């Protein structure tokens, strides 16, 4: 298909490259902020997907490499589109990536085996169908970019090589920095400064009910107390039907699925997160992957906590016997430990181990194992 080289078509090409390029840059940046989070999502795909006898679990050890490859490719293609570098190559790469993304998200939307594709990391959450239609919308300018890739094409090899090489290098450095530290921008619930639980006792639990209008199909949410007067009207009950309900508890921890279970399966999360005193939680999401550096960080932090009267506990996803042996072998026998789902722990801190300080339900600080000494320099109120 031959596209005429005129001002309108060229303007549409530039506009399409601008739109898609910016989306790719945003998508790669929010994933590049937290490459480990992207690798967890890729692991979820690899362990969930199965086509007949074909499985992908053998690729799980490469999840971080695959995450970095995806992030770098997205960023580089985005930069190439914006700056017009290697326009023919970028058009082909874009087309292939969008075909892959579109069919992947369509499969997700139909099967719902992976409930969140992680396309925009933790920064923007979309449903699977929203993600699919987002990709369909991007397919339109993508096709136009591909069809007009030869319009006003000029060879600028040295300049295009510099743009491409700089883009790759920049995102590799940025991604590796965030892998070896806590993400430089935190989009997760346990962000420093977040109030994880509200301690105001005057706040009441609220119950909401959603009803659907049988005629128009519209839905409306009501406070349970409001329904008393409405349901006394027979005409209202004939027009509306119950659809769903939810409870809003201001005293619940603002992190889905978070718990701190003891060996008897009692949950102590509210006790520690909502404590009016300082509570330091050391997290280990994979005990078998902890390094000597990580062990030293826990030992030094434990000594600091004891010297300063700070309650410190360990939160892990490992088995009881493994945890007990670990604490005994490393002279940490007196440390209390609790259990949580591995995903909940990884959401708190990417570092293994990591440290999080709370008081009165608020996150005061988070530290990667490489920077645990910064905790000891923090000024704490008595």
C-alpha positions as CSV (number, residue, x, y, z in Angstrom):
1,X,0.0,0.0,0.0
2,X,1.5,3.3,-1.1
3,X,0.9,6.4,1.0
4,X,1.2,9.8,-0.7
5,X,3.9,12.0,0.7
6,X,2.0,15.1,1.5
7,X,1.8,17.5,4.5
8,X,-1.3,15.8,6.0
9,X,0.1,12.3,6.0
10,X,3.4,13.4,7.4
11,X,1.7,15.4,10.1
12,X,-0.4,12.3,11.1
13,X,2.8,10.3,11.1
14,X,4.5,12.7,13.5
15,X,1.4,12.8,15.7
16,X,1.1,9.0,15.8
17,X,4.8,8.7,16.7
18,X,4.3,11.3,19.5
19,X,1.3,9.5,21.0
20,X,2.7,6.0,20.9
21,X,6.2,7.1,21.8
22,X,5.0,8.9,25.0
23,X,2.9,5.9,26.0
24,X,5.9,3.6,25.6
25,X,8.1,6.0,27.5
26,X,5.7,6.2,30.4
27,X,5.1,2.5,30.5
28,X,8.8,1.7,30.4
29,X,9.6,4.3,33.1
30,X,7.1,3.1,35.6
31,X,8.2,-0.4,35.1
32,X,11.9,0.6,35.1
33,X,11.3,2.2,38.5
34,X,10.6,-1.3,39.8
35,X,12.1,-4.0,37.5
36,X,11.7,-6.6,40.2
37,X,8.0,-5.9,40.4
38,X,7.9,-6.5,36.6
39,X,9.8,-9.7,37.0
40,X,7.3,-10.9,39.6
41,X,4.5,-10.3,37.1
42,X,6.4,-12.1,34.3
43,X,6.9,-15.0,36.8
44,X,3.1,-15.1,37.3
45,X,2.6,-15.3,33.5
46,X,5.3,-18.1,33.2
47,X,3.8,-20.2,35.9
48,X,0.2,-19.6,34.8
49,X,0.3,-20.0,31.1
50,X,-0.1,-23.4,29.6
51,X,-1.0,-24.4,26.0
52,X,-1.7,-28.1,26.0
53,X,1.5,-29.8,27.2
54,X,3.6,-26.7,26.6
55,X,4.5,-24.9,29.8
56,X,6.9,-22.0,30.6
57,X,8.0,-22.6,34.2
58,X,11.5,-23.4,33.0
59,X,11.9,-19.7,32.1
60,X,11.2,-18.5,35.6
61,X,14.9,-18.2,36.6
62,X,15.2,-15.7,33.6
63,X,12.3,-13.5,34.8
64,X,14.5,-10.6,35.9
65,X,16.4,-10.7,32.6
66,X,13.2,-10.8,30.6
67,X,11.8,-7.9,32.7
68,X,14.8,-5.8,31.9
69,X,14.7,-6.7,28.3
70,X,11.1,-5.7,28.0
71,X,11.7,-2.4,29.8
72,X,14.7,-1.5,27.8
73,X,13.0,-2.4,24.5
74,X,9.9,-0.3,25.4
75,X,12.0,2.7,26.4
76,X,14.3,2.5,23.3
77,X,11.4,2.1,20.8
78,X,9.7,5.0,22.6
79,X,12.7,7.2,22.2
80,X,13.2,6.1,18.6
81,X,9.6,7.0,17.7
82,X,9.8,10.4,19.4
83,X,13.2,11.4,17.8
84,X,12.6,9.7,14.5
85,X,15.6,7.4,14.8
86,X,15.8,4.4,12.5
87,X,12.2,5.0,11.4
88,X,11.9,1.8,9.4
89,X,13.4,-0.4,12.1
90,X,11.4,1.3,14.9
91,X,8.2,0.8,12.9
92,X,8.8,-2.9,12.5
93,X,9.7,-3.3,16.2
94,X,6.6,-1.3,17.2
95,X,4.4,-3.4,15.0
96,X,5.8,-6.7,16.4
97,X,5.5,-5.6,20.0
98,X,2.0,-4.3,19.6
99,X,0.9,-7.6,18.0
100,X,2.4,-9.5,20.9
101,X,0.9,-7.1,23.5
102,X,-2.6,-7.1,21.9
103,X,-2.9,-10.9,21.6
104,X,-1.4,-11.4,25.1
105,X,-3.9,-9.0,26.7
106,X,-6.8,-10.5,24.7
107,X,-5.9,-13.9,26.1
108,X,-5.7,-12.4,29.6
109,X,-9.1,-10.7,29.2
110,X,-10.7,-13.9,28.1
111,X,-9.1,-16.3,30.6
112,X,-8.5,-13.9,33.5
113,X,-5.7,-16.2,34.6
114,X,-3.5,-13.2,35.4
115,X,-5.7,-10.5,36.8
116,X,-3.4,-7.6,36.3
117,X,-0.9,-7.4,33.4
118,X,1.3,-4.9,35.1
119,X,1.6,-2.9,31.9
120,X,2.0,0.3,33.9
121,X,3.7,-1.3,36.9
122,X,2.1,-0.3,40.2
123,X,1.5,3.3,39.0
124,X,-1.7,2.7,37.1
125,X,-4.0,-0.3,37.6
126,X,-6.2,-1.4,34.7
127,X,-8.5,-4.4,34.3
128,X,-7.6,-6.9,31.7
129,X,-10.3,-5.7,29.3
130,X,-9.2,-2.1,29.8
131,X,-5.7,-3.1,29.0
132,X,-6.8,-4.9,25.9
133,X,-8.8,-2.0,24.6
134,X,-5.9,0.4,25.4
135,X,-3.7,-1.8,23.1
136,X,-6.4,-1.8,20.4
137,X,-6.5,2.0,20.6
138,X,-2.7,2.1,20.2
139,X,-2.9,-0.4,17.3
140,X,-4.4,2.4,15.1
141,X,-1.5,4.8,15.2
142,X,0.9,1.8,15.2
143,X,-0.5,0.7,11.8
144,X,-0.2,4.2,10.4
145,X,3.4,4.6,11.6
146,X,4.2,1.3,9.9
147,X,2.4,2.3,6.6
148,X,4.1,5.7,6.5
149,X,7.6,4.5,7.7
150,X,9.1,5.5,4.3
151,X,7.7,9.1,4.1
152,X,10.5,11.7,3.9
153,X,13.0,9.0,5.1
154,X,16.5,10.3,5.5
155,X,19.6,8.3,6.5
156,X,21.1,9.7,9.6
157,X,23.0,6.6,10.7
158,X,25.5,8.2,13.2
159,X,22.8,10.3,14.9
160,X,20.3,7.4,15.1
161,X,23.0,5.1,16.5
162,X,23.7,7.6,19.3
163,X,20.0,8.0,20.1
164,X,19.5,4.2,20.2
165,X,22.7,3.5,22.2
166,X,22.0,6.3,24.7
167,X,18.4,5.0,25.2
168,X,19.6,1.5,25.9
169,X,22.4,2.5,28.2
170,X,20.2,5.0,30.1
171,X,17.4,2.5,30.9
172,X,19.9,-0.3,31.7
173,X,21.6,1.9,34.3
174,X,18.3,3.1,35.6
175,X,16.8,-0.4,35.9
176,X,19.9,-1.9,37.5
177,X,20.0,0.9,40.1
178,X,16.4,0.1,41.1
179,X,17.1,-3.6,41.2
180,X,19.9,-3.0,43.7
181,X,18.0,-0.5,45.8
182,X,14.4,0.0,46.8
183,X,12.5,1.6,43.9
184,X,13.4,5.3,43.6
185,X,9.6,6.1,43.3
186,X,7.3,4.0,45.4
187,X,3.8,3.3,43.9
188,X,3.0,0.6,46.4
189,X,0.7,0.8,49.5
190,X,3.7,0.8,51.9
191,X,5.2,4.0,50.6
192,X,7.1,6.1,53.2
193,X,4.6,8.6,54.7
194,X,1.5,6.5,54.1
195,X,-0.9,6.0,56.9
196,X,-1.5,2.3,56.9
197,X,-4.2,2.2,59.5
198,X,-6.3,5.0,61.0
199,X,-6.3,5.0,64.8
200,X,-9.1,7.6,65.2
201,X,-11.6,5.6,67.3
202,X,-14.4,8.1,66.5
203,X,-14.5,6.7,62.9
204,X,-17.2,4.2,62.3
205,X,-17.4,1.1,60.1
206,X,-19.6,1.8,57.1
207,X,-21.6,-0.7,55.1
208,X,-22.5,-0.1,51.5
209,X,-24.9,-1.9,49.2
210,X,-25.1,-1.6,45.4
211,X,-28.4,-2.0,43.5
212,X,-29.1,-2.2,39.8
213,X,-32.1,-0.6,38.1
214,X,-34.0,-3.4,36.3
215,X,-35.2,-1.0,33.6
216,X,-32.1,1.2,32.8
217,X,-29.4,-1.1,34.0
218,X,-27.7,1.7,36.0
219,X,-26.2,0.9,39.3
220,X,-26.2,3.0,42.4
221,X,-24.4,2.5,45.8
222,X,-26.2,3.3,49.0
223,X,-25.3,3.4,52.7
224,X,-27.1,0.5,54.5
225,X,-28.9,3.0,56.6
226,X,-30.3,4.8,53.6
227,X,-31.9,1.6,52.3
228,X,-34.3,1.3,55.3
229,X,-36.6,4.1,54.0
230,X,-36.2,3.1,50.3
231,X,-37.1,-0.5,50.8
232,X,-40.2,0.4,52.6
233,X,-41.5,1.6,49.3
234,X,-42.9,-1.5,47.3
235,X,-42.4,0.4,44.0
236,X,-38.7,0.8,44.7
237,X,-38.2,-2.9,45.4
238,X,-39.9,-3.7,42.0
239,X,-37.5,-1.4,40.1
240,X,-34.2,-2.3,41.8
241,X,-32.3,-5.5,42.6
242,X,-29.4,-6.2,44.8
243,X,-26.0,-6.6,43.0
244,X,-23.2,-6.4,45.6
245,X,-22.2,-5.1,49.0
246,X,-19.0,-4.0,50.7
247,X,-17.8,-2.9,54.1
248,X,-15.5,0.1,54.6
249,X,-13.5,-0.2,57.9
250,X,-11.3,2.8,58.5
251,X,-9.3,0.8,61.0
252,X,-8.3,-2.0,58.5
253,X,-4.7,-2.0,57.2
254,X,-4.6,-0.4,53.8
255,X,-2.8,-3.3,52.1
256,X,-4.9,-6.1,50.6
257,X,-4.2,-9.5,51.9
258,X,-1.7,-8.4,54.5
259,X,-1.3,-10.5,57.7
260,X,1.2,-11.3,60.4
261,X,0.4,-14.8,61.5
262,X,2.0,-16.7,64.5
263,X,2.4,-20.4,64.6
264,X,-1.2,-20.8,65.9
265,X,-2.4,-18.8,62.8
266,X,-3.4,-15.8,65.0
267,X,-3.1,-12.5,63.0
268,X,-1.1,-9.8,64.8
269,X,-1.0,-7.4,61.9
270,X,-3.2,-4.8,63.6
271,X,-1.2,-5.1,66.8
272,X,2.1,-4.2,65.1
273,X,1.1,-1.9,62.3
274,X,-1.2,0.1,64.6
275,X,1.1,0.2,67.5
276,X,1.6,3.6,69.2
277,X,5.3,2.7,69.8
278,X,8.0,2.2,67.2
279,X,7.9,-1.2,65.5
280,X,10.7,-2.3,63.2
281,X,9.8,-5.2,60.8
282,X,12.6,-7.1,59.1
283,X,11.2,-8.8,56.0
284,X,12.5,-11.9,54.3
285,X,10.5,-13.1,51.3
286,X,12.9,-15.9,50.3
287,X,15.0,-17.3,53.2
288,X,16.9,-19.6,50.8
289,X,18.2,-16.5,48.8
290,X,19.5,-14.4,51.7
291,X,23.2,-13.5,51.5
292,X,25.9,-13.1,54.2
293,X,25.4,-9.3,53.7
294,X,21.7,-9.7,54.4
295,X,22.3,-11.8,57.6
296,X,24.8,-9.2,58.8
297,X,22.2,-6.4,58.2
298,X,19.6,-8.2,60.3
299,X,22.1,-8.9,63.1
300,X,23.3,-5.3,63.3
301,X,19.7,-4.0,63.1
302,X,18.6,-6.4,65.8
303,X,21.4,-5.1,68.1
304,X,20.5,-1.5,67.3
305,X,16.8,-2.2,68.1
306,X,17.6,-3.8,71.4
307,X,20.0,-0.9,72.4
308,X,17.3,1.7,71.6
309,X,14.2,-0.1,73.0
310,X,12.6,-0.6,69.6
311,X,10.4,-3.6,69.1
312,X,11.7,-5.6,66.2
313,X,10.1,-8.7,64.6
314,X,10.8,-10.8,61.6
315,X,8.2,-11.3,58.9
316,X,8.8,-14.2,56.4
317,X,7.0,-16.7,54.1
318,X,9.3,-19.6,55.0
319,X,8.5,-22.7,57.0
320,X,8.6,-22.6,60.8
321,X,11.5,-25.1,61.1
322,X,13.6,-23.2,58.5
323,X,13.0,-19.9,60.3
324,X,13.9,-21.3,63.7
325,X,17.1,-22.9,62.4
326,X,18.0,-19.6,60.6
327,X,17.6,-17.6,63.8
328,X,19.5,-20.1,65.9
329,X,22.4,-20.4,63.5
330,X,22.7,-16.6,63.4
331,X,22.4,-15.9,67.1
332,X,18.9,-14.3,66.7
333,X,17.0,-16.7,68.9
334,X,15.1,-14.1,70.8
335,X,13.6,-12.4,67.8
336,X,9.9,-12.9,67.4
337,X,8.8,-14.1,63.9
338,X,5.6,-14.1,62.0
339,X,4.4,-15.3,58.7
340,X,2.8,-13.7,55.6
341,X,2.2,-14.5,52.0
342,X,5.3,-14.0,49.9
343,X,3.5,-11.6,47.6
344,X,2.5,-9.4,50.5
345,X,6.1,-9.3,51.7
346,X,7.5,-8.5,48.3
347,X,4.9,-5.7,48.1
348,X,6.3,-4.2,51.3
349,X,9.9,-4.4,50.3
350,X,11.8,-5.7,47.3
351,X,15.0,-6.2,49.2
352,X,15.6,-9.6,50.8
353,X,16.0,-8.8,53.7
354,X,14.5,-5.3,54.0
355,X,13.5,-3.1,56.9
356,X,10.4,-1.0,57.6
357,X,9.8,1.3,60.5
358,X,6.3,2.1,61.7
359,X,4.6,4.1,64.5
360,X,0.9,4.8,65.0
361,X,0.1,3.2,61.8
362,X,2.4,5.4,59.7
363,X,5.3,4.2,57.6
364,X,8.3,6.3,58.8
365,X,11.0,4.7,56.7
366,X,12.0,1.7,54.5
367,X,15.5,0.5,53.9
368,X,17.2,-1.9,51.4
369,X,19.7,-4.3,53.0
370,X,22.5,-2.3,51.4
371,X,21.4,0.9,53.2
372,X,20.3,-0.5,56.6
373,X,22.8,1.8,58.4
374,X,20.8,4.8,57.3
375,X,18.1,3.5,59.8
376,X,20.6,3.9,62.7
377,X,21.2,7.5,61.7
378,X,17.5,8.4,61.8
379,X,16.5,10.6,64.7
380,X,13.6,9.1,66.7
381,X,11.4,10.8,69.2
382,X,11.3,9.3,72.6
